[in-house]
């Protein structure tokens, strides 16, 4: 319960209209979390059971209505031996104005469990899959339209696994706008004492250009205290009792759409 309250505190501290999430058990769990701990802040919630055999899924909470919802969990790998996306690439059209819809793609790429290099090829295929979906949705130059790709991409830069997506000139990793590269980390790995960015907000070129001064904020006060770079923690964080918001930091950016 203490950790769940810290998760809620981290979310509420962002004051965001849309929250992409990973490792959510099911839609009922998401609705209960929103009702009990977020005090029904987000009237719109979506989760579609995906491909993970641990039954963890990507999800989206929103204060704005959904125009459409689309799952891409049935995409196949190139050799047709497996599902392409480890969970899903959940596409949700957010109605941000009466005649304007912002497509958001929520992702959770293949983890590095089993070794970073050993799993790199799978993330690269997933990154190419997102590129293909964006081109199918928006044409040869997806950057001329407004959209966002969010999520835990489970790798840090430089990465051959993420390059197929992040190297696109029409996609902007806005976390790069944080001036000090050492301040871009979103995850702490105690096994190697490593601070890396695993969580991303990618904007289309046109949306990024329309918001040239939009710099993301990374909320770290719910991280374990062993992540010493945080510097400040909420009082309830307790490593001995394993009480924390998450081992990933939520990332938020304010945009004019």
C-alpha positions, -999 to +999 in steps of 0.1 A: +000+000+000+028+024+008+044+019-026+011+023-044+005+056-026+040+067-037+032+057-073+000+079-071+020+107-056+045+106-084+017+107-110-002+135-093+030+156-089+032+158-127-002+174-132-003+157-166-033+153-188-021+120-203-001+093-185+014+063-205+020+034-182+038+000-183+035-032-163-002-028-154-020-060-146-054-053-161-080-027-168-098-033-135-066-028-116-060+005-135-096+017-127-093+008-090-059+026-088-074+057-105-105+057-082-089+049-049-055+066-051-058+092-079-093+102-067-108+098-102-085+124-117-085+106-150-120+098-163-106+080-194-086+048-190-076+022-215-057-011-213-059-039-238-045-073-227-013-078-247+014-104-254+034-106-221+031-140-205+034-123-171+002-105-179+017-070-177+004-045-202+008-010-214-020+015-206-031+051-208-048+074-183-062+106-197-082+136-186-093+141-222-117+119-242-105+092-266-114+096-302-102+061-312-082+032-297-061+008-317-040-022-307-009-034-327-002-065-306-010-088-335+020-076-356+044-104-363+082-105-364+099-106-398+104-144-395+068-148-383+079-168-353+067-145-326+046-114-319+066-083-328+058-062-296+066-077-262+034-062-248+018-039-274+022-006-292-011+009-279-023+037-302-049+061-287-062+092-304-067+119-277-093+146-286-074+177-274-099+201-291-132+197-309-115+193-343-080+181-332-069+146-323-034+138-310-023+102-316-002+087-287+017+055-291+025+038-257+053+012-258+073-011-236+101-027-256+119-059-249+139-058-217+176-063-213+170-094-192+193-121-206+219-095-216+218-062-234+236-073-266+216-106-267+183-088-267+194-058-289+181-074-321+146-077-307+144-041-297+157-030-331+129-050-348+104-034-325+118+001-332+115-006-369+080-018-363+070+016-347+086+034-377+066+012-401+033+020-381+040+057-382+046+056-419+015+036-426-005+060-404+010+093-417+028+086-450+064+089-460+070+119-438+053+113-405+070+144-390+046+168-407+018+156-384+014+159-346+019+127-326+039+113-297+056+080-289+059+073-252+073+045-231+099+024-215+121+015-245+144-006-222+177+007-236+201+036-233+220+056-258+239+050-280+219+019-289+217-002-321+183-014-308+168+021-307+186+037-336+160+026-363+135+048-344+155+076-328+177+082-359+146+093-379+149+131-386+111+133-382+111+120-346+125+142-318+137+127-284+127+158-263+146+144-233+177+155-252+166+191-245+177+187-209+209+206-211+231+185-188+233+150-203+239+136-168+204+148-158+186+128-184+186+095-165+153+078-157+164+045-142+190+033-117+205-002-119+221-011-086+239-041-100+263-019-119+256+014-102+243+027-135+221+057-142+206+057-177+177+069-197+154+040-205+121+061-207+114+083-237+090+109-251+094+112-288+075+139-307+069+144-343+091+170-360+062+194-364+050+191-328+085+196-315+090+226-337+057+241-325+071+237-289+107+248-291+110+257-254+093+226-241+118+208-218+108+176-200+108+173-162+118+140-146+103+132-112+128+113-091+116+118-055+099+083-054+131+064-064+149+042-039+173+060-017+202+039-030+199+060-062+220+087-045+219+111-075+183+118-067+194+141-038+158+145-026+132+118-017+097+118-003+098+109+034+079+076+029+106+061+006+122+033+026+147+009+010+147-015+039+109-021+035+112-019-004+089+011-004+093+032-035+072+046-063+091+027-090+126+019-102+117+041-133+112+079-131+081+094-148+089+119-175+065+148-184+065+176-209+040+204-214+030+210-250+008+233-270-011+212-295 
